[in-house]
Amino acid sequence: MVKDILTAVVIEDEQESLQLLKSLVTSNGNAKVIGATSNPEEAIDVIELHKPDIVFLDIKMPGKSGFDILDDLRKINR
């Protein structure tokens, strides 16, 4: 039986939290982080580049909220 590994992108403006979340995501071996950024302005590019199965997205970030990023993604993928 082949085990599918999920791919993930992490968007988190606090560097310590970003590292912790990346570690937690990969800890059980069912997912791997293929992209991450602490800059919300880079989030769309990282998501579009990697096309992950899962996105872990911080909601409250300086300059652009997680909801703003979701709105931008919706506009791109229409």
Beta strands, then each sheet from edge to edge (+ up, - down):
strand 1: 6-11
strand 2: 31-37
strand 3: 54-57
sheet 1: 2+ 1+ 3+
end
